[in-house]
Amino acid sequence: MTLRTIGFFALVISAALLPLTVASRATASAPGGVGNAIGVLVITGASSDSDRPISPRYRDWLGRVYDGNDFAPVWFTPDGVRPAVAHALAELRAADTRGLSPDDYAIDLLQREVAMATSVDRSPDQVARADVSLTLAMLRFLADLRVGRIPPQSVERHYRAPAKDFGFVTSLRQAVAANTLGSAIDAVEPSFPLYGRLKHLLAQYRSLAAQPSAPLPPLPPKASRIMAGDAYAGTAALHGRLVLLGDLSADAAKPTDDRYSGELAEALKRFQVRHGLTPDGVLGRQTHAELNVPLTQRVRQIELSIERLRWLPELPPGPLIAVNIPSFSLRAFADLPASDRPALSMAVIVGRAMRSETPVFLGEIRHLEFSPYWNVPPGILRNELLPALVLDPYYLERHEMELVGTTGTGTPTTRVDAAALAALRSGQLRLRQRPGTRNALGGVKFVLPNTMEIYLHGTPARELFARTRRDFSHGCIRVADPMALVQFALRDQPDWTGPRIDAAMSSGKNVTVKLTTPLPVIVFYTTAIVQNDGRALFLADVYGHDRALDNALQATRGRTR
């Protein structure tokens, strides 16, 4: 046991034996009395919020804040209260502007404690309790902004990210003393550009949801699909709804009858694009349902998207490929955060919902394979191709596939018999598709090593990119413009010219090219997006991840974090 530990226990015992009458006569201007009281609170883990006891992590953090400073108050001085107290209380009360909940920080109780600690007859114990409570609330707030309120693995089991630093713990006292708390709070938030745009969108939709006319009444039901020129009893309401949401100019003439006009149809197309719907201007079932989504639900959708972005690691400056699953899109950035304008944008196809979902994960492209082999994953072999081989012994020849040994030795064969099927089932043989125009990976494979065998690749099935909803793959990510993505990946390797890349993709000869510098990739999931032009997209929760996250956050209410 160290001398410091012995001192801690002596402090706890002495504080416990301190006569109440003496404590009540002590003044807040007695540093020793306040310091002793703070020491007791920190060491014992006492909390003024009985429903939210101090967890081991926060007890450790409180020790780091107070121990090195002889348990001196952070927020109060012998002369009074620091200006940062008002700033902290205002930030906590406005936590919803950052996608958090003020209720998580017991703000009303905290306000009362601060009031008692600044009253004329305050005691050292009251000052100590207010100081520790405010420190604890601010540490929770900063941690929630830094990494989110729940571990991402609780809803995204494949997600792993480098641990973020918690430097705000040791710098909190300095930020309070220097009255730079605002800068300290801003510094812990994600630097990913979408995060800031979503915060602005959150403010906009909170304002819309708070209008006297909210909640918006549902649009009248319809008997069938409404097309331009049709009569619809909800035409006036639809006009108002599209103006409110920004898809129709406020200067647009209001309808004089119940005719669904071409101008309204064009505005509806803009709404449909923003909500991941087919932009046909037809008021059908899905479009009608999206128009009737309450604004409060949109607010929650934005909050959940903001929460997910807090899980992202601190990305190094430079290039990045970002794939967002609900928007079925890829953006390639040449130099984040210096420029958040994507150098490249394209559609992607992701894994099927409920069957072969693409996981949320982080990786880096280290090399490319031109004219790749497609090594059939065990699950696809077992569930899809083995039954096909049993029924059709010529399946391999027709699909340019072959059987090879698991060690890569031996001569490939297309012969399918009982022995070959048995060897496939036992894992002694594996199945692959040769490079060529029919290869499932197209002309190139972007390899980012991971345990889930997920990668990006081209595809011969071009027609699927015309769909609005594109969850058709077995989990890997098919890219709409593989040539452009290759050129982006090899932009600092000038020997790989456009003609050379095109030739390698179509040669049928497998060639591996290592990138000079690995290219970071994030595969993330947000159903609310703000594009660079300011347009807000609200997308379908294709995998149900928003629902799972919302349930997990609700379950944390009242628990120790």
N, C-alpha and C positions, 0 to 999 in steps of 0.2 A: 504494500500500500504506500503510495507516494505522499509526500508532505502536503501536496495540493489536495489530494483526495481526503486526507485527514482533516484539512482545513474546511473542506466542503461539509463533511459530516458535523464538525464542530459548529459550523455556521447554521446548519439545519437544527441541531439540538438547541443551540442558544436562542435561535429565533422562536422555536417551539415553546421554550420556557420563559420567553419575554412576557412579563405581566401585561395584561391587556390595558390596564390603566396607564402604564408607561407608554405603550404604543399609541394610545388615544391622545396622549399629551404631546407626542412627538410632532414636529412640524415637517412639512415637505421640504423645507430649506435645509434640513439636516442630511447631508449626503450619505453619511454612514448609515442612518436609519433606513433610507430608501434603498441603499445598496444591499444591506442585509436582507430586506424584504424581497428584493429582486432575486438575490441568491437563493432564497428558500423556494420561490416560485420556479426558478429555472431547474434547480436540482431535484425537486420533488415532482416536477412535471404537472403541477397544478394548473387548472384551466378555469377561467371564469365562465366558459361555455360548457356546462356540464354534459351536454349532449355531444360535444366534440372534444373528447380528451386528447391530450397532446401525444402524437405518435412518436415512436423512437427517433425517426428521422428528424422531426421538428424539434425534439428535445436536444438532439445533437446540434442542430443549427442554432438554437437559442444559446446553447453553451458557447458556440463560436462567436456569436455576436457580443455576449456579455462577459465571458470569462476573461478574455484578454484585456478588458477594460475595468477590472475590479468591480464588475457588476454595476457600473455607473449607468444611469438612465440614458436611453437613446433619444427620447422625444422631449424630455423635460430637463430644465436646468434649475439651479437654485433661484434664478431670477424669473422663472416662468416657463411658458410653453414655447417650443420652437415653431416657426412658421410652417414647417413641413407637416405638422400635425393636421392642420386644416386641409392641406393638399392631399394628404393620405386619406383622410375621411372622405373627401370629395371623390377621389379616384375609386375607392372601394364602393361608394354609393352608386357610382356610374359604371360599375364593372360590366353591366349589360352592353355598354357601347363597345366593349372589346369582346363580346360574345360569351361573357361569363355571367354568373348570377350573384348579385349582392347578398342574397340570403346565405351563401356559402361562407360569408365572413362575419356573420353575427353583427352586422353594422349597427343596429339599434342599440344592442347591449354595449357595444364598443363606444358609441356616442355617449351613453350614460356614464360609463366609467371615466371617459375623458372629462366630462362635466364635473364629476365628483373630484377628480384629481386637480381641477383648476378652481375649486370652490375655496372660500376663505378659510373654512375649518378643515381643510384636507389633512389627511394623515399620511405618513410615509407608506403605509400599506396600500392606501388608495392610489398614490402616485405610482408605486411599484406595479400594482396590478394593471393599471391603465397602460403603463409603458410596455410591460411584457405582452399584454393582450394586443396592443397595436403592432408591436414587432411581429408577433405570431401571425396576425392577420395579413400583414404586408408580405411576410415570407410565403404564406400560402398563396397569396395573390400572384406574386412574382413567379413562383413555381408553376402555378396553373397556366400562366402566360407562356412560360418557357417550354414546358414539356406536355401540357395538357393535364386534365384532371384524372384520367385513368390510364393505366399502361396500355399501349396500343395492342399488345399481344392478347389482351382480354377479349378483343373483338376481331383482330387480324392475326391469326395464329402463325402465319408465315413471316410476319414483319419483324425485321431486326434492323436496328440502326445504331450507329456509334453514340455513346452516351454524351449528352451535352454537359457543359460545365455549369456550375452553380455559383459563379463568382459573385453574384449579387448578395450572397450571405455575408461574406466578409466586407463587402463594400457598402452595405446598407447604412451602417452608422455614419460613414463619411458623407454619403449622399444626403442623409437627413441633416447633418451639421452644416453642410454647404448649401442646403436648400436646392439641390439638383435632383430631387426625387423624380420629377417628370422625365428627365433624360434617362434615369436609371430604369424606369418602367418601360419606356420605348425601346431601350437597348435589348431587353430580354425577349422581345417579340420576334417572330420569324422574319427573315429578310426576303423570303420568296415573294416576288412582286404580287402574285395573286392575293396574298394575305391582306395587304394594304387596300387593294381594290375591294375585297369582300367587306372589310370594315366600313368603307364608305357606303357600300350597298346596304349593309345592315342598318346604318343610320337612316338611309332613305326609306327602307321598308318599315322600320319602326315608326317613322313619321307617318307613312301612309296608313299603317295599322292603327295609329292613334287618332286619326281624323274623326270628327264627329259622325261622319257617315259610315264609319267602319263599325261592325263587320258588314261587308258588302252583301246585299241580298243575293241569293242564287239567281242565275239567269233562268228565265222560264224554260220548262222542259219542252222538248221538240218531238214531233211524231216521226220525223225522218231526217235524213241529211239535208241541210239547208245550203243551197248554192246561190251564187250571185244572181239576183233577179227574183228570188223566191220571197214569199211573204213569211215574216217571222215576228211573233208578238214581242220578242225581246230585243228588237232592233235598237230602240233608244237606250236600253240598259247596256247592250253590247257596245254601242258607241261610247257611252260614258266609261265603261270598263277599259276599253282600249286606249282612251285618252289618259285615264289615270295611270295606266301601266306604261305609257310612253310609246305605244305602237301606232298611235294615231295622233296627228297634230291637234293641239288644243284649238287651232283656228279652223279645223274641219267643220263644215256645215252640219248642224244637227239634223237628223232625219225628220222629215215632215209626215211620214207615214210609216207603215211597218214593212217597207220593202228593203230587203238586204242588198245594199248597193255594191257596185264594183269597188268603190273607194273603201268601204268597210272590208270587203274581201281582201284587198291588198294589205290593209292593216292587219287583218287576221293572219295572213301569210307571214308577216313579220313576227307576230306572236307565236305562230307555229314553229318557225325556225328557232326561236329562243327557248322553246320547250321541247325540243327534240322530236317534233312531229313532222309528218309529211306536209310540206308547205303548198297545199293545193287550194287554200282559201275556202274550203268546204267546212261548214260547221257540223262535224260528225261527233260520234260518241266520245272519243278521246279528247278532242279539242274542247268540247263542252265541259268535260270533267276538269280539265286543266284550268279553264276560265273560272270555274267555281271553287278552286282551291282557296281557302281563307288566307288573308294576308298574314295572319299570325302563324300559319303553317309555313309560309315562305320565310318568315323571320327565323323560325326554328331550323329550316333547311340551311339557311345561311350560317347560323350558329354552329351547326354540326360540321359544315364544311370548314369553317374557321378552326374548329377543334382539331380536325384531322391534319390541317396544315401545321399545327404545333408539333406533330410527331416527326416532321421532316428534320433531318440533321442540318447542322450548319454547313451549307454547301460552299466549297471553295470557289473563289472567283474563276471565271472561265466558261468553257462550253458545258452544255447540259442538254440531255434529251429527256423530255417529260411526257409521259403517257397518262392521260386521264381516262379511266375505264368508262364511267357513265357517259362521257361525251364522245367516246370512240374516236379519239383524236390524239395526234402526236405533234408536239412542238419541239423544235431544235433551236437552242439559243447559242449564239456564238460567244457571248461574253457577259454572263450574269455576274453581279448585278449592275454592271456598268450600263447595259442596255437590256431592257425587258421586251424588246421587239423581237419576235421569233424570226430567225433567219430562214426557217422552213416550217411549213405546216402541212399536215396531211391526215387523211382518214385512216383509221386502223380497224381491224377486226379482232375482237377479244374472245375469251372463252365463253361457252354457253352457260347461261344462268342455271343454277341448280344441278348441273351435270359436270362441267369441267371449267369452273370459274378461274379466270386469271387472278393470281394472288397479288396483293399489294406488297411491293418489296423494293429494295434498293440494289443496284448492281452497277457494273461498268462493262462496256464493250471493250474487249481486249484484242479480238481479232475477227476478221471476216472470212467466210468460206464462199468462194465463187463456185458455181455449179456444184452445189453440195449434194451429198447423199442424204436421204432422209432415213435415219435409223428409227424404226417404228417403236414407240414406247410400249412397255409391257401391257399397260392397260388397254391401249388401242388394239394391240395384237390379240389379247385375250378376249376382249368383248366384241370386236368387230371383224378382224381379219381372219382369225382362226376359223370361225364359222363359215366365212366365205371360201376359204381354202378347202374345207371339207366338202362343200357343195360343188366347187369348180376347180379341178386340178390345173387348169390353164390360167388361173387368175393372175399368177405372177408374171407370166409372159405378156399378158395383155396390159398389165399396168407397169411394165418395165421394172419389176421387182426381182429380188434374188435372196437366197438363203446363204448366210455366211457363218463361220465359226465365231464364237464369242471372243476369241483371242485375236481375231483378225487374220488368222492363218488359214491356209487351205484355199481351194478353188471354189468360187461362188457357183451356185447351182440354182436352176429354176424347177428342178424336179420335185414334185410333191407326192409323197407316198406315206404309208402308215409310219414308217421309221422317221421320216422327216417331220411329220406332225408331232410324233412323240418327243423328238428332240427339241422342237419349238416349245412344247408345253413344259419340258423339264429345264429349259434354259440353256441347253447345249448348242442350240443354233439360234441365231437372231435373224430378223427380217429387215431388209433395207430396200429403198427405192433408188435406182440409179439416177445420176444427173441427167437432165434433159428437159424438154418442153413440158412434159407431164409431171415432173417432180413436184411434190406437194409444197416444197419450200421455194419454188420458183428458181431464180438465178442466183440468189445470194442468201446467206444466213449470217445474222449479226449475233456473235457469240458473247454472252455475258455469263460467266460461270456461276451456277447456283445449284443448290441441292434439289430444286424442283424441276430441273431441266426445262426452264422457260427461256425462250429466246425470241428475237424478232426475225422475220423473214419475209421474202416475197411470196407470191402465190399465183398459180395459173387461173384461179377462180376469180377473175376480175369483176364479174357481174355482181358479186355480193357487195361491192363498195357503193353501189347505187342505192342500197337500202338505207333507211334512216336509222333503224336499230340494227347494230352489227355485232351481235354476240353469237358467233357461229363456230369458233375454233375449239380445239381440244385443250386450250389453255395458253398456247403460245400466241404471239401478237403478229398478225399479218399486216404489212404496211402497203399503202396504196401506191407509193412512188419509191420503190427500192433504189432505183438509179440515183435519185436526188439525195436519198439518205446515205448512200455509199459515198457520193461526192462530198457530202458534209463531213462524214467520218474520216475521209482521206484528204481533207482540204490542205493539210500541212505536209502531204506526201505528193509533190507535184509530178512525180513519175507516173502516177496513176491518172492519166488523162481520161476524158470522156470516152473516146474510142477504145482505149485499152480496157476500161471498166466494162463497156458494152460487150467487147469480145470475150472477156473472162466470164461474164454472166451467161453467155450463150454457147460457150465452147464445148460444154459437156465434160470438161476435164476438171476434176476437183483440185482447187488451188486455195491455200490458206495464206492470208496476209495479216501480219501483226500490225496493230496500230502503234504509231510512235509513242503516243500517250493515251492511256486508257480513257474512255469517254464515259463520264458518269450518266447513269440512267435512273430516273425515279418513275415507278409505276404507282400512281396514287388514285384516290377515289374521292371526288367531291361532286355532289349533285348541283351545287351552285357555283357558277363561274362568272367572272366579269372579264370580257375580252378587252384588248388594248383600246378598241374604239369606244369603250364604255358600255357596250351592250351586255345586259345581264342574261345569263342562260340558267334556266331551271330544268334539270334533267331527271329522268326516271331513275328511281332507286333499283337498278336492274338486279343487283345481287342481294338486296335487303340489308345492306350494311348500315344505312342510316337508321333504320329501325332498330338494329342491334345496338348501335352506339347510343341512341336515345334511351333505350331500356337500361343500358349499363350506367349511363349518367344519372338516370332517375334512381337507380339502386344505390348510388353513392351518397345520396342525401342523408345527412345525419351520421355518416360513418367517419371514422378517423382516417385522415389522409396524411 
